Amino acid sequence: MTKMIVLGPPGAGKGTQAARLAEHFGIPTISTGALFRSHMKTGSELGELARSYIDKGNLVPDEVTTRMLAERLQADDVAQGFILDGYPRNLAQAAALDGILGSNGIDSVVDFEIRGTEIVKRLLARAAIEGRSDDTEEVIRHRLKVYREQTAPLQDHYAERGLLVPVDAVGSVEDVAARTIVALGAR
């Protein structure tokens, strides 16, 4: 059974690499963004609660996100493992995840490493291709600041537990995927 978290700043390629890892290991990727969209589409109580925050441009509170994740982890398709993309985002969520999983916790945390200047170039290029006017350099730098303040402490948290697997996220999708598989195999 493989239970994994993918970490990395915005633009590091977490979603793309999580999909590759899911295919390689034959397990689902659980993305908080997909959880939010699914719950909002069905109009569930949690979905409506999430929508009330998202529609105002606010982050969905940890409690709501954690409840969605706990429910999702009960599904049959995660019996052989899963990859978490976008959760945990902070130390409080990491503690909540430990509470959900108990002694049957996370096996590895892949940390996709990339420098800030490379991220800005990558995200500006993506914004131009996708026509995303909200991804300006100022917005990107703000997202990186939020990441450093809230999510980066997870690197030390999981390194102390011997779970962190650093991977250089610069290069082609195929090269990064290959480096990731090798790094996970070396554990």
Contacts in CASP RR format, 6 or more apart in sequence:
PFRMAT RR
TARGET T0000
AUTHOR 0000-0000-0000
METHOD contacts of the structure
MODEL  1
MTKMIVLGPPGAGKGTQAARLAEHFGIPTISTGALFRSHMKTGSELGELA
RSYIDKGNLVPDEVTTRMLAERLQADDVAQGFILDGYPRNLAQAAALDGI
LGSNGIDSVVDFEIRGTEIVKRLLARAAIEGRSDDTEEVIRHRLKVYREQ
TAPLQDHYAERGLLVPVDAVGSVEDVAARTIVALGAR
1 79 0 8 1.000
1 80 0 8 1.000
1 81 0 8 1.000
1 107 0 8 1.000
2 25 0 8 1.000
2 27 0 8 1.000
2 80 0 8 1.000
2 81 0 8 1.000
2 82 0 8 1.000
2 83 0 8 1.000
2 107 0 8 1.000
2 108 0 8 1.000
3 81 0 8 1.000
3 82 0 8 1.000
3 101 0 8 1.000
3 104 0 8 1.000
3 105 0 8 1.000
3 106 0 8 1.000
3 107 0 8 1.000
4 21 0 8 1.000
4 82 0 8 1.000
4 83 0 8 1.000
4 84 0 8 1.000
4 106 0 8 1.000
4 107 0 8 1.000
4 108 0 8 1.000
4 109 0 8 1.000
4 110 0 8 1.000
5 83 0 8 1.000
5 84 0 8 1.000
5 87 0 8 1.000
5 88 0 8 1.000
5 106 0 8 1.000
5 108 0 8 1.000
5 109 0 8 1.000
5 110 0 8 1.000
5 158 0 8 1.000
6 14 0 8 1.000
6 15 0 8 1.000
6 17 0 8 1.000
6 18 0 8 1.000
6 21 0 8 1.000
6 83 0 8 1.000
6 84 0 8 1.000
6 85 0 8 1.000
6 86 0 8 1.000
6 109 0 8 1.000
6 110 0 8 1.000
6 112 0 8 1.000
7 14 0 8 1.000
7 109 0 8 1.000
7 110 0 8 1.000
7 111 0 8 1.000
7 112 0 8 1.000
7 151 0 8 1.000
7 154 0 8 1.000
7 155 0 8 1.000
7 158 0 8 1.000
8 14 0 8 1.000
8 111 0 8 1.000
8 112 0 8 1.000
8 113 0 8 1.000
8 114 0 8 1.000
8 147 0 8 1.000
8 151 0 8 1.000
8 169 0 8 1.000
9 114 0 8 1.000
9 116 0 8 1.000
9 119 0 8 1.000
9 143 0 8 1.000
9 144 0 8 1.000
9 147 0 8 1.000
9 148 0 8 1.000
9 151 0 8 1.000
10 119 0 8 1.000
10 123 0 8 1.000
10 140 0 8 1.000
10 143 0 8 1.000
10 144 0 8 1.000
10 147 0 8 1.000
11 114 0 8 1.000
11 119 0 8 1.000
11 122 0 8 1.000
11 123 0 8 1.000
11 126 0 8 1.000
12 112 0 8 1.000
12 113 0 8 1.000
12 114 0 8 1.000
12 119 0 8 1.000
12 169 0 8 1.000
13 112 0 8 1.000
13 169 0 8 1.000
13 176 0 8 1.000
14 85 0 8 1.000
14 86 0 8 1.000
14 112 0 8 1.000
15 29 0 8 1.000
15 31 0 8 1.000
15 85 0 8 1.000
16 173 0 8 1.000
17 110 0 8 1.000
17 112 0 8 1.000
17 169 0 8 1.000
17 173 0 8 1.000
17 176 0 8 1.000
17 177 0 8 1.000
17 180 0 8 1.000
18 29 0 8 1.000
18 31 0 8 1.000
18 83 0 8 1.000
18 85 0 8 1.000
19 29 0 8 1.000
20 173 0 8 1.000
20 177 0 8 1.000
20 180 0 8 1.000
21 29 0 8 1.000
21 83 0 8 1.000
21 110 0 8 1.000
21 177 0 8 1.000
21 180 0 8 1.000
21 181 0 8 1.000
22 28 0 8 1.000
22 29 0 8 1.000
22 83 0 8 1.000
24 177 0 8 1.000
24 181 0 8 1.000
25 81 0 8 1.000
25 83 0 8 1.000
26 80 0 8 1.000
27 78 0 8 1.000
27 80 0 8 1.000
27 81 0 8 1.000
27 82 0 8 1.000
27 83 0 8 1.000
28 77 0 8 1.000
28 78 0 8 1.000
28 81 0 8 1.000
28 82 0 8 1.000
28 83 0 8 1.000
29 82 0 8 1.000
29 83 0 8 1.000
29 84 0 8 1.000
29 85 0 8 1.000
30 69 0 8 1.000
30 72 0 8 1.000
30 73 0 8 1.000
30 78 0 8 1.000
30 82 0 8 1.000
30 83 0 8 1.000
30 84 0 8 1.000
30 85 0 8 1.000
30 87 0 8 1.000
31 85 0 8 1.000
31 86 0 8 1.000
32 60 0 8 1.000
32 65 0 8 1.000
32 68 0 8 1.000
32 69 0 8 1.000
32 85 0 8 1.000
32 86 0 8 1.000
32 87 0 8 1.000
32 89 0 8 1.000
33 86 0 8 1.000
35 65 0 8 1.000
35 68 0 8 1.000
35 69 0 8 1.000
35 72 0 8 1.000
36 47 0 8 1.000
36 50 0 8 1.000
36 54 0 8 1.000
36 60 0 8 1.000
36 68 0 8 1.000
39 46 0 8 1.000
39 47 0 8 1.000
39 50 0 8 1.000
39 68 0 8 1.000
40 47 0 8 1.000
40 48 0 8 1.000
40 50 0 8 1.000
40 51 0 8 1.000
40 54 0 8 1.000
46 64 0 8 1.000
46 67 0 8 1.000
46 68 0 8 1.000
46 71 0 8 1.000
47 68 0 8 1.000
49 60 0 8 1.000
49 64 0 8 1.000
50 60 0 8 1.000
50 64 0 8 1.000
50 65 0 8 1.000
50 68 0 8 1.000
53 59 0 8 1.000
53 60 0 8 1.000
53 61 0 8 1.000
53 64 0 8 1.000
54 60 0 8 1.000
62 90 0 8 1.000
62 92 0 8 1.000
62 93 0 8 1.000
62 96 0 8 1.000
65 87 0 8 1.000
65 93 0 8 1.000
66 93 0 8 1.000
66 96 0 8 1.000
66 97 0 8 1.000
66 100 0 8 1.000
69 84 0 8 1.000
69 87 0 8 1.000
69 97 0 8 1.000
69 100 0 8 1.000
70 100 0 8 1.000
72 78 0 8 1.000
73 82 0 8 1.000
73 100 0 8 1.000
73 101 0 8 1.000
84 97 0 8 1.000
87 93 0 8 1.000
87 97 0 8 1.000
88 94 0 8 1.000
88 96 0 8 1.000
88 97 0 8 1.000
88 154 0 8 1.000
89 150 0 8 1.000
89 151 0 8 1.000
89 154 0 8 1.000
90 150 0 8 1.000
90 151 0 8 1.000
90 153 0 8 1.000
90 154 0 8 1.000
91 153 0 8 1.000
91 154 0 8 1.000
91 157 0 8 1.000
94 154 0 8 1.000
94 157 0 8 1.000
94 158 0 8 1.000
97 106 0 8 1.000
98 105 0 8 1.000
106 158 0 8 1.000
106 163 0 8 1.000
107 163 0 8 1.000
108 163 0 8 1.000
108 165 0 8 1.000
108 184 0 8 1.000
108 187 0 8 1.000
109 154 0 8 1.000
109 158 0 8 1.000
109 163 0 8 1.000
109 164 0 8 1.000
109 165 0 8 1.000
110 165 0 8 1.000
110 167 0 8 1.000
110 180 0 8 1.000
110 183 0 8 1.000
110 184 0 8 1.000
111 155 0 8 1.000
111 158 0 8 1.000
111 164 0 8 1.000
111 165 0 8 1.000
111 166 0 8 1.000
111 167 0 8 1.000
112 167 0 8 1.000
112 169 0 8 1.000
112 176 0 8 1.000
113 166 0 8 1.000
113 167 0 8 1.000
113 168 0 8 1.000
113 169 0 8 1.000
114 122 0 8 1.000
114 168 0 8 1.000
114 169 0 8 1.000
114 170 0 8 1.000
115 170 0 8 1.000
116 144 0 8 1.000
118 170 0 8 1.000
119 140 0 8 1.000
119 144 0 8 1.000
120 137 0 8 1.000
120 140 0 8 1.000
120 141 0 8 1.000
120 144 0 8 1.000
123 135 0 8 1.000
123 140 0 8 1.000
124 135 0 8 1.000
124 137 0 8 1.000
124 140 0 8 1.000
126 132 0 8 1.000
126 135 0 8 1.000
127 133 0 8 1.000
127 134 0 8 1.000
127 135 0 8 1.000
127 136 0 8 1.000
155 164 0 8 1.000
158 164 0 8 1.000
165 180 0 8 1.000
165 183 0 8 1.000
165 184 0 8 1.000
165 187 0 8 1.000
166 183 0 8 1.000
167 176 0 8 1.000
167 179 0 8 1.000
167 180 0 8 1.000
167 183 0 8 1.000
168 176 0 8 1.000
168 179 0 8 1.000
169 176 0 8 1.000
170 176 0 8 1.000
END
